[in-house]
Amino acid sequence: MGASKQLSNDLKTKIVQHSGLEEGFKKLSLRFKLSVSTVRNIVRKWKTTGTVLVKARSGWPSKISERQRMVRTVKNSPQTTSKDLQHHLAADGVTVHRSTIQRTLHKEKLYGRVMRKKPFLHTRHKQSRLRYANAHLDKPASFWNKVLWTDETKIELFGHNKGWRQNNPAFHEKHLLPTVKFGGGSIMLWGCVASDGTGNLVKVEGRMDSTQYQQILGNNVEESVTKSKLRRAGYFNKTTTQNTAQNLPGHLCRGTSTMFWNGHPSPQT
């Protein structure tokens, strides 16, 4: 059970003042919206000690008086840093070393972890991926052995990518770092893989468009099929088609689709 809320000294003083006007405990409780027992204890304490102040408690007080608010902050916003928390506490008049903040979070089983990077997905993307998975759930291994999987990935060169979390929920949505296909401070690579090995790896120059995408496919798919020991009749799987992900520019345009009907392995959708 959490600690009870501490009443302000001003409120206690007002209760004592109104008790001097011969107001009963019940009337006082209604006036100040408190229980009768709380009002009674405040008045009795004043009559006994002559003060409404709380005596200093024994033991060394916790330096962080807003521990629970700090924990809630990092649970709601896992990328909040200990330095951010230090500034927030300083704004409230509490001076705390960053190591103290870190020890406090560790006691709550919250640790700094590198956030898992996953593509930023809208609801429609998630639904499409689920439909694709369900449609191919019962495909045998021999089917997947004929598939050349291709995709692009963005590699961040700079930036904060850590967050606070407990040990288990690494793949909860708020603990993921959403990635997008284009942006500064990163490089983008196209690659492919099959059951028997990897294919070519190519750096994407600038923003991926249909022309560059078709050039990458034309220069690398056939060679990667041979390198991966796929049969000529193997499937080419665009992992970013509308069945599986984000619909990048160039993936579904007419020119790209036409390529597959002019000698390239057929796209498996």
C-alpha positions in Angstrom: 0.0 0.0 0.0 1.4 3.4 -0.9 2.0 6.2 1.6 -1.0 8.4 2.5 -1.2 11.9 1.1 0.4 14.5 3.4 -1.9 17.4 4.2 -0.5 20.9 4.0 0.1 22.8 7.2 -2.1 25.6 6.0 -5.0 23.2 5.7 -4.4 21.8 9.2 -4.3 25.4 10.6 -7.7 26.2 9.0 -9.2 23.1 10.5 -7.9 24.1 14.0 -9.2 27.6 13.5 -12.7 26.4 12.6 -12.7 24.0 15.5 -12.3 27.0 17.8 -15.6 28.3 16.4 -17.3 25.3 18.1 -17.8 23.4 14.8 -18.1 19.7 15.4 -15.8 17.1 13.7 -18.6 16.0 11.3 -19.2 19.5 10.1 -15.5 20.1 9.7 -15.1 16.9 7.7 -17.9 18.1 5.3 -16.4 21.6 5.0 -12.9 20.3 4.2 -13.9 17.1 2.4 -11.9 14.9 4.8 -12.8 11.9 7.0 -14.1 12.6 10.5 -11.2 10.6 12.0 -8.6 12.8 10.1 -10.2 16.0 11.4 -10.4 14.6 14.9 -6.7 13.6 14.9 -5.6 17.0 13.6 -7.5 18.8 16.3 -6.4 16.5 19.1 -2.8 16.8 18.1 -3.0 20.6 18.2 -4.5 20.4 21.7 -1.8 18.0 22.9 1.3 19.5 21.3 0.2 23.0 20.4 1.3 22.6 16.8 0.1 21.0 13.5 3.6 20.4 12.2 4.9 16.9 11.5 7.8 15.9 13.6 11.1 15.0 11.9 11.1 11.3 11.2 14.0 9.1 12.3 16.5 7.7 9.8 18.2 9.2 6.8 15.5 10.5 4.3 15.6 9.5 0.7 17.3 12.2 -1.4 14.8 11.6 -4.2 11.4 12.6 -2.9 9.7 12.1 -6.3 10.9 8.6 -6.9 7.6 7.3 -8.2 7.2 10.2 -10.6 10.6 9.5 -11.9 9.9 5.8 -12.5 6.6 6.6 -14.2 8.5 9.1 -16.5 10.9 6.5 -17.8 8.2 3.8 -18.1 6.1 6.2 -20.2 9.0 7.6 -22.1 11.8 5.0 -22.1 14.3 7.2 -24.0 14.4 9.7 -21.2 18.0 9.9 -20.0 19.3 10.2 -16.5 20.5 13.7 -17.4 17.0 14.6 -18.4 15.7 13.3 -15.1 18.4 15.3 -13.3 17.2 18.5 -15.0 13.6 17.8 -14.1 14.4 17.2 -10.5 16.6 20.3 -10.4 13.6 22.3 -11.6 11.7 21.1 -8.6 14.5 22.1 -6.3 16.0 18.7 -5.8 19.7 18.3 -6.5 20.7 14.7 -7.3 23.7 13.1 -8.9 23.1 11.1 -12.0 24.5 7.9 -10.4 21.9 8.3 -7.7 19.2 8.4 -10.3 20.6 5.3 -12.1 20.8 3.4 -8.8 17.2 4.3 -8.0 16.0 3.0 -11.4 18.1 -0.2 -11.0 16.2 -0.8 -7.7 13.0 -0.7 -9.8 14.6 -3.2 -12.2 14.9 -0.6 -14.9 18.1 -0.8 -16.9 19.5 1.1 -19.8 19.3 -1.0 -22.9 19.8 -0.5 -26.6 16.4 -0.2 -28.2 15.5 -2.8 -30.9 15.2 -1.2 -34.3 12.1 -2.1 -36.2 10.6 -0.5 -39.3 8.0 2.1 -38.6 4.6 0.5 -39.3 1.1 1.9 -39.6 -1.8 -0.2 -38.6 -2.4 -1.2 -42.3 1.2 -2.4 -42.6 0.7 -4.6 -39.5 -2.5 -6.0 -40.9 -0.9 -6.7 -44.3 2.0 -8.5 -42.6 -0.4 -10.6 -40.6 -2.4 -11.6 -43.7 0.8 -12.5 -45.5 2.0 -14.7 -42.6 -1.4 -16.5 -42.3 -1.6 -17.1 -46.1 1.9 -18.7 -46.1 1.7 -20.4 -42.7 1.5 -24.0 -44.1 4.0 -23.6 -47.0 6.6 -26.5 -46.8 10.3 -25.9 -46.5 10.8 -26.8 -50.2 8.7 -23.7 -51.1 10.9 -21.3 -49.0 14.1 -22.9 -50.3 13.2 -21.4 -53.7 12.8 -17.8 -52.4 15.3 -15.0 -52.7 14.5 -12.5 -50.0 15.5 -8.9 -50.6 15.1 -5.8 -48.6 16.7 -2.4 -47.8 17.9 -1.4 -44.4 19.0 1.9 -42.9 22.0 2.0 -40.6 22.2 4.9 -38.2 25.6 6.6 -38.0 24.7 8.8 -35.0 22.0 9.4 -32.5 20.6 8.3 -29.1 19.3 4.8 -29.3 19.0 3.6 -25.7 16.1 3.4 -23.4 15.1 2.3 -19.9 13.3 -1.0 -19.6 12.9 -4.1 -17.5 14.3 -7.4 -18.7 11.4 -8.9 -20.5 9.5 -6.4 -22.7 12.2 -5.7 -25.3 9.7 -6.0 -28.2 6.9 -4.0 -26.6 6.0 -1.2 -29.0 7.2 1.7 -26.8 10.6 0.0 -26.3 11.2 -0.2 -30.1 13.0 2.5 -32.0 10.9 3.0 -35.2 13.0 3.4 -38.3 12.2 5.0 -41.7 13.8 4.4 -45.0 15.1 7.8 -45.5 16.8 10.4 -43.3 20.0 12.1 -42.4 22.9 10.6 -40.5 22.6 7.1 -42.0 23.4 5.0 -45.0 21.0 2.7 -46.8 21.8 -0.8 -48.1 20.1 -3.2 -50.4 20.7 -6.9 -49.8 19.3 -10.4 -50.4 19.4 -13.8 -48.8 18.2 -17.3 -49.5 18.2 -20.6 -47.6 21.6 -21.6 -48.9 23.4 -18.3 -48.3 23.6 -14.6 -48.9 23.5 -12.6 -52.2 24.9 -9.3 -53.2 25.0 -6.2 -50.9 24.7 -2.8 -52.5 24.8 0.7 -51.1 21.8 2.8 -52.1 22.8 6.3 -53.4 20.5 9.0 -52.1 16.8 8.4 -52.2 15.6 5.1 -53.6 13.4 5.7 -56.7 12.1 3.3 -59.4 15.1 3.9 -61.7 17.7 3.0 -59.1 15.6 0.1 -57.7 15.4 -1.4 -61.2 19.1 -0.9 -61.8 19.9 -2.7 -58.5 17.6 -5.6 -59.4 19.0 -5.8 -62.9 22.6 -5.9 -61.7 22.2 -8.1 -58.7 19.2 -10.4 -58.7 20.5 -12.9 -61.3 24.0 -12.9 -59.9 22.6 -13.4 -56.4 20.4 -16.3 -57.6 23.5 -18.1 -58.9 25.5 -17.2 -55.8 22.7 -18.5 -53.5 22.4 -21.7 -55.5 18.8 -21.1 -56.3 17.2 -22.9 -59.3 16.5 -20.6 -62.2 12.7 -21.0 -61.6 13.1 -19.6 -58.1 10.8 -16.9 -56.7 12.0 -13.4 -56.0 10.4 -12.0 -52.8 10.1 -8.3 -52.4 9.9 -8.0 -48.6 8.5 -4.5 -49.0 5.5 -5.3 -51.3 2.1 -4.3 -50.2 1.7 -7.7 -48.7 4.5 -7.3 -46.2 5.6 -3.8 -45.5 6.0 -0.1 -46.4 5.4 0.2 -50.1 8.6 2.0 -51.0 8.7 4.3 -54.0 9.7 2.2 -57.0 8.7 -1.2 -55.6 5.3 -1.4 -57.1 5.5 1.0 -60.0 4.6 -0.3 -63.5 8.2 -0.3 -64.8 9.4 -2.5 -61.9 6.5 -4.9 -62.3 7.2 -5.2 -66.0 10.8 -6.3 -65.3 9.5 -9.6 -63.8 7.6 -10.5 -66.9 10.7 -9.9 -69.1 12.9 -12.7 -67.9 13.5 -12.0 -64.2 12.3 -14.5 -61.5 8.6 -14.0 -60.8 7.8 -11.9 -57.7 6.3 -14.0 -54.9 3.6 -11.9 -53.2 
